[in-house]
Amino acid sequence: MTTLKATPRDTSINIKELRRTGFVPAIVYGRNLDAPISIQLDTPTALRLVKDNTIGSQIELSIGDETYNTMIKDLSFHPVHYKIQHLDFQVLTSGEKVTTQAHIHVLNKEKTPADSVLQELVSELTYTALPKDLFETIELDAATLAIGDSVHLSDLAIASDERYNFQDDPTIELLHLSHAKKVVAETEDELIGAGGAEVPVIGKADEE
C-alpha cells in the first residue's frame, strides 16, 4: 500500500491560485469523519501518486498526527493540458463495503494469431466489497483465445465469488478475438451502407 503525506488546505485560498503556486487540491471524506478534510499535495507528489496508482488504489494517508486508510475515489485532469486538477480520498472502515473500480489488464496480446484482431471492449468494471477484499486489476490472458472466442464477465471465477458484487451485466463482453478479414469486411459493409443512402435534394419535389 502506498503511503502519502499531505497537509491541511487553507480553504480561504482560491483553488486556481493554489494550483498556480504548485499544489493540487484534494478532499478526504468518510462516514466516520466529523466533516470532510480539505488537503493539498505538492504537484511532484501528486504526479508520483497517479503514476503508480489510480481510482480504487488504497492509500495510507498521513495528515498531521492522524493516519487514515483511504482509497482514491476520484481524480480529475485538465481536459487540454492533462494536469492533475483534483483528488478525492474515501476513508475505509473495516466491515463496511465500498464501491470502486477494477481495471482490466490484458496479457500476452502479442501471442494472438497473426491474422486476428483483439477487441478490448471494456477497460474497467465496477464492484462492491469490503476493504480487506479490494483489488485494483483483473488480468485476462489473450494467449488462451482462439479466433471467434470471447471473454464475458460471467466467465471469470471472481464473478461468482460471494465477496464481490459486480454492478455490470454478467453477460457483458470484455474481450473478443476476431479474424482480421472479417473485421475489415464488416467495416467495408458499414461504409457502403452509409454511402448508399439517398441524399435528399432540396427543391426536387417542387421541380417535379
N, C-alpha and C positions, 0 to 999 in steps of 0.2 A: 504494500500500500504506500502511495506517495505521501510524504509529509510536507506540509506547506505552512509557512509563517506569514501572517497578514497583520495589518494594522487597522484599527478603527478609522472610519472615514468621517471627516467633518462635513455633515450634510448641508452646512451653510455655504459651502464652496460649490459653485456651478460645475456640473459634470463635464461640460465642454472645456472649462478651464483646467479641471483635474486631468483630463486626457492630454491637454497641451503641455502640462508640466511633467508628463511621463508616467502617469498612473492609469490603471484600469479599475473602474468602479465595480463592486460586487456586493452581493447580499447573501446573508445566511439566514435561513428560516427553518422552523420545525415546530411541531405541535407542542413540544415540551419547553420551548423558549417563551419567556415572558413577552418578547417582542422581537421582530427581525433585527438582525445586526448588520449595519452598513459598514463595509470594509473596503480597503483599497489594496491593490497589488502593484508593485512597480512593473513596468512593461516587460523587462527581461524575464522576470519571474513568471509572469503570465504566459509569455511565449514558450518558456521551457515546460510549463504545465500542460499546455494544449498540444505540444509536440508529442508527448508520450501518453496523454490522457484525452478522453472525450466524454460526451454525455454518458452517464452510467458509471464512470470510474469512481472508485472510493478514494477519498482523500482525508488524511488526518490533518485537520486544520487547527493551527495554533493562533489564538488571538489573545494577546496579553498573557495573563496567567491561566487562561482556560484553553482546553483542548477538546475538539469536537470530532466525532467520527461522522464524516459527511459523504455525500455523493454529488458529483456535478449533475445538476438537474437541467441546466440550460446554459448555453453560451452563444453569443451573437457576435457577428463580424460586420464591418463596414461593407456595404454592397459593392463599392468600387475599389477601395484600397485594401480590402480584406484585412484590416487591422482589428484586433480584438476590441469590442465595444463594451461588453458587459458579461459577467459571470453570475450564475445562481448556484448556491450550495444548499442542499437539503440535509439537515441533521438526521442521522439514522438512529432509530430507537430499537433496541433488542426486543424481539417479539412482535414488532409492528411491521406489517407488509408495506412495501413501497412499489410504485410503478416506474419502470425505467425501460431502457432500450438495450438490445444486444445487437452488435454489428456483425454482419456476415462477412467472413473472410474465406475466399476460395483458394484452395491449394492445388498445385500441380496443373495449372492451366496449360502449361507447355507440353503436357503429356496427352492431351486430347488428339484424336486423329487429324491428320493434315487437311483432310477435306471436310472438316467440320467447323461449325461456328458455335461458340459457347455463349449463351444468352444469360446474363446475370440480371434477373428480373426484380429482385428485392435486395436492398442494401442493409436493412435493419428490421428487427422485429420487436414489438412492444410486449412486455410481460410484467407480471406482479409476483413478488417473492419476499421472503424475509431477508433482512440484511446479511445474515450468515450464508445465505444461498445465492447471493447475487453473482453474476458473471458478466463479462463485457463482450465476449466474442463467441460466435458459433462458427466452427471450421467445417467447410464442405470440401470433399476430395473429388476434384473433377476427373481424376485418373480412373475412377471407378465407373464412369459413364460410357455407354455405347451410344452411337448415333440414334437419336429418337428418344433417348431416356430423359426423364425429368426428375427433379427432386422437389417434393412438396413438404410443407411444414409437418404434416402427419407422418412423414417417413422418418423423422428424427426421433431418436429414443427419448430425448429430453421433452418432447411434446407430450408424452404420456406420463411424465414424472409428476407426481401429485404435488411436489413442492412448487411447481410453476404453473401459472395461469396465463397462457398466451392470449392476447386480445385479437390476434389476426385469425382469419378463417383457416381452419386446419387444411383445407384443400388448396390454399394459396401456393402457386408455383414459384419456387425460389431459383431454380436453375433449369435450363433446357439445352440439350446438345442437338443441334440441327445439322443436316447435311448442307454444305456450303451452297451447292447448286440450287437446292430447294429454296433457301433463303433469298437468293438472287432472283429466282423465278417469281416468288411471291411479291418481291419488291417491284419487279417489272410490271406485273399484273396490276398492282396498285396504281402505278404511274399511268399505265394505259387507260385504266378505268377513270382516273381523274381527268386525263386529257381528252377522253372520248365524249365527255358530257357536252351537250349542245349549249352554246353560249347565246343567250337571247340578244337580238339586235333591236335596239331602240328605234321605234318608228316603223318597224317591219310590218306590223299589223295594219297600221294606217295606210301604208302604200298599197297593201292588198285590198 
